[in-house]
Amino acid sequence: MKITDVRVRIVKKDDSKLKGVASVTFDDCFVIHDIKIIEGNEGFFIAMPSRKTGDGEYKDIAHPINTETREELIKVILSAFEQEKAKPQE
């Protein structure tokens, strides 16, 4: 499965750790929306879409099942995020 498109929307809230939201398309036929780009103590990371369970915990509803895929997803999303941040502000 190949990543065929990545779209990032920058979140402009100075007091929030949430810095962007991404949508990733695979093989031009399957998309995952609402992948969060978060600024942590050691840099940016992604959080997959999740749902709150009855006991108050959050569970991912879509996520990679191996390290190689997770690392590729992180790389392409954060790269697209940096490109989007570099664009002139409207």
N, C-alpha and C positions, 0 to 999 in steps of 0.2 A: 504494500500500500504506500502510495506516494502523497506527500503534501503538495497540493496543486495551487493553493491560494491561502494567504494569511492577511487578514484585515484587522487593524488596530484602531481603536478610538481612544484618544487621550482623555483622561478624567482630570478636570481642572479644579480641584479642591485642595487648597494649600494645607489644610489641617488633616488631610486624609492620607493613610498609607496606600490606599487604592490609587494607582497612577494610570491605569488603562484597562481596557477590556478587549479581548481578541476573539475572532472567529477564525477557525481553521477548516479548510476544505480538503478532503482526501479524494484522490482519483476523480476529481471533477464531479463527484456524485454523492458525497456524504459530508455534512458539515457539523461541527461542534461550536456552539455559541457560548458566550459568557465565561470565557477563560479569563480569570482576573490576573492582572499584573500588579504585584504588590511590592512596595519598598520596605525591606526588612533591615535589620541591623547590619547585615553583611552583604547588602546589595539587593538587586531585584530578583524576584522569583515569581513563579506562576502558581495559581490555585485553580484546579479543575472545577467545573460546575458542580454544585452540591445542593443537597436538600436537608432540611432540618428534620430529625427524627422525633418521635414522640417523647423521648427522654432528654431532648434538648441538644443532642450531639448533631454534628454535620457529617453526612456521608456523601462521598463523590458519586455522582450519577453517571459519569463517563470518565474514564481514565486509562492511560497506557498500562499494559500488564507486564512490560519488561523494561529494563533500564535503558536499553538502546533506544527504544521508541520515546521514552520520557526525555532523554537527553536531546534527541533530535527536535522534539516539540519545544523544549525550553530554548534551544538555540535559535530556531526560526522565529519564534514569537518575540523573544527579546531583541533579535536583530530588526524585525519589523517595527517594534516599539521605538528603538533608537532612530530608525529612519523617519518615523512619523514625528518624533520630537524635534528632529533636525529641520523639518519643513518650516517655512516662514509662517508665523502666526497670522491668522485672518482677523 
